[in-house]
Amino acid sequence: MNSSSTPSARLRLLAVGNTLSLLLVISYLLCIGFGILVPDQMRMYEAWAPLLPGFEWLTWRGFLIGLVETYLYGWYIAILFVVLYHWFSKTPKE
């Protein structure tokens, strides 16, 4: 079977959205944890603050806002990625 007769795989938005969102949430949690454990070595909150409106370091409100926003950023990226992937992976009709 050659590659031209194999149907292209379709990305599922739900799977990509949840995957990217959880990837960003886990990264956020690791950075927060690292910033708490080793505050003098790395100040990761300085990287997160400009990207997350309303984020405040070491407040429950800021933590929850950052958590929600990182999850939503994952969905934003997933929607754009899946739509663009499907657009560019269309095969021309012969």
N, C-alpha and C positions, 0 to 999 in steps of 0.2 A: 504494500500500500504506500503510495507516495504522499508527500506532505500536501500536495494541492487538493487531494480528495478527502483529506482529514478535516472535519469541521473544526473551526476555531473554538476554543474554550471561552465561555461567557463568564465574566466576573459577576458575582452576586453582590449587590450593593449592601445587603444586610450583613453578610460575612465580612466584607472589606471594611465597612463602617465600624462594626464592633471590634474588629482586629486592630485597626489603626487607633481607635479611641482608647482601647485598653493598653496598647503600647505606650501611648502618650501619658495615660494615667499612671501606669507603673513607673515610667521614667520620672514623672513629677514626684511621686511618692519616694522614689529612691533619692532624688535630689534633695527633697525636704529632709528625709532621714539623715542623709550624709551631712547636710548643713547643720543639723542639730548635733550630730555626733562629733563632728570636726569643724566647729565654727571658725577657727582661726586659719585653717588651711584653704578652704574654698568657700566663697560666699555665693552659692548658687542662686540665692534669691535675687541677686542683682541681675541675673540673666532672665529670670522668670518675670520680674516686675514690669518691664516694658511691654511684654507680650500678653499679659493678663490684666486687663483693666479691673481695678478694685482689689487686686492682690495686695495683702499686707503680710509682712513676715511675722510669724509666730503669734497670730491671732486666729481664733476659730473661724471667724467670719472670712478672713483672708484665705485661710486654708481651704474652706469649702468653696469659695468663689473660684480659686485656682483649680480645684478638682473638677468642678462643673465645666469651667472654660476649657480645660485640656481635653475633656471628653468631647465637648462640642467642636473643638478644633479638629479632632480625629474624624468626626462626621463631615465637616467641611471639606477636608482633604479627600476623604473617600468619595464623596459625591462628585467632586471635580475629576478625580482620577478615573472613576468608573465610567463616567459620561465621556470623558476624552478618550479613554481606552477603547470604548465601543465605537466611537466616532472614527478613530484612526485605524481600527482593526477591520473595518468593513472591507470586504473584498469587492473589487469592481465586477459588475455583471458582464458576462461574456456573451 
